[in-house]
Amino acid sequence: MEILEEIFSKIKEYQRIIIHRHQRPDPDALGSQVGLAEAIRFTFPNKEVYQVGGPVEGLEFLAEMQEIPDDYYQTALVIVTDTANTPRVSDQRYHTGDFLIKIDHHPNDEPYGDIHWVKTSASSSSEMIADLINQTDLNMSENTARLLYAGIVGDTGRFLYPATTSHTLRIAAELLDYGIDAAKLNREIEQISFSVARLSGYLYQHLTVDENGAAYVYLTKEIMTEYGIIDADTSALVPLPGVIDEVLAWGVFVEQPEGYYRVRLRSKGPVINQLAKKHHGGGHPLASGANAHDKKEAQEIYQEIQALCRDFKQSNS
């Protein structure tokens, strides 16, 4: 594939390479970012390769970030993985490098970078990095395989989500051949604290579901404080409404310290990413994020979820 050779050519060309990902990273953000960094280090031991960004928020078992001075960017190749738009890039120095590459599997609403490789059919950015390694002269180490497997598992919900393809499973099988402890990795990814487990009970008790399967729940600042939870902990709660058979699409509204709501949107059928774009967000057709300025906008979002569910049911009846 020509674009993969272009990316590999740039990796060979630059002595210093700095790799970014999105804010509030999930396993795929870290898996693709640091998996690529590890592959480059393994293939080219003499190159300077850095992984940068803000806190990894509970995913320290996967990787840690590095601190570098501003002037490192002047002669550097910068690669951003798993980040659809520039405001979400963690560490905004990414644009000060000599050459910029975007690698992502989200809809390409903002095609930033000198090269942008976007593949929405991929299950994850980690799957794309595995393809990059397999189809160029980059080499796979055991730690690279561990990181990429974690990213794929994270973004496919352990291979439950529709983005999982036969190619995804073939890649996962190949990664297992490197001797990684997949059982341990799955436990680490799925493990939750007792506080989050208690809040799960609150979520189920307070979830509102209408006759068409549109659901929502508010996690207010007061509730978060009561249960000893921070925003980063709530990611484990987002899939929970989906196990209820009556639920078709849902929103988890997490109040932030500044007073606005971070909105996590999921769906089993209705396309929700266009809704997310209307409210300062975006994402995949069935998994997106948005922001609500206040509770009034949050209710507007829920009403839009209701309309999507109603239309979806009518069109499939």
HELIX and SHEET records of a PDB file:
HELIX    1   1 GLU A    2  GLU A   13  1                                  12    
HELIX    2   2 PRO A   27  THR A   43  1                                  17    
HELIX    3   3 ASP A   70  THR A   75  5                                   6    
HELIX    4   4 THR A   86  ARG A   88  5                                   3    
HELIX    5   5 GLN A   92  THR A   96  5                                   5    
HELIX    6   6 SER A  125  ASN A  134  1                                  10    
HELIX    7   7 GLU A  142  THR A  156  1                                  15    
HELIX    8   8 SER A  166  LEU A  176  1                                  11    
HELIX    9   9 ALA A  182  GLU A  190  1                                   9    
HELIX   10  10 PHE A  194  HIS A  206  1                                  13    
HELIX   11  11 LYS A  221  TYR A  227  1                                   7    
HELIX   12  12 ASP A  231  LEU A  237  5                                   7    
HELIX   13  13 LEU A  240  VAL A  243  5                                   4    
HELIX   14  14 ASN A  273  LYS A  278  1                                   6    
HELIX   15  15 LYS A  295  SER A  315  1                                  21    
SHEET    1   A 5 GLU A  48  GLN A  51  0                                        
SHEET    2   A 5 ARG A  16  HIS A  20  1                                        
SHEET    3   A 5 LEU A  77  THR A  81  1                                        
SHEET    4   A 5 PHE A  99  ASP A 104  1                                        
SHEET    5   A 5 ILE A 115  VAL A 118  1                                        
SHEET    1   B 6 THR A 208  VAL A 209  0                                        
SHEET    2   B 6 ALA A 214  LEU A 219 -1                                        
SHEET    3   B 6 ALA A 249  GLU A 255  1                                        
SHEET    4   B 6 TYR A 261  SER A 267 -1                                        
SHEET    5   B 6 ALA A 287  ALA A 292 -1                                        
SHEET    6   B 6 GLY A 282  GLY A 283 -1                                        
END                                                                             
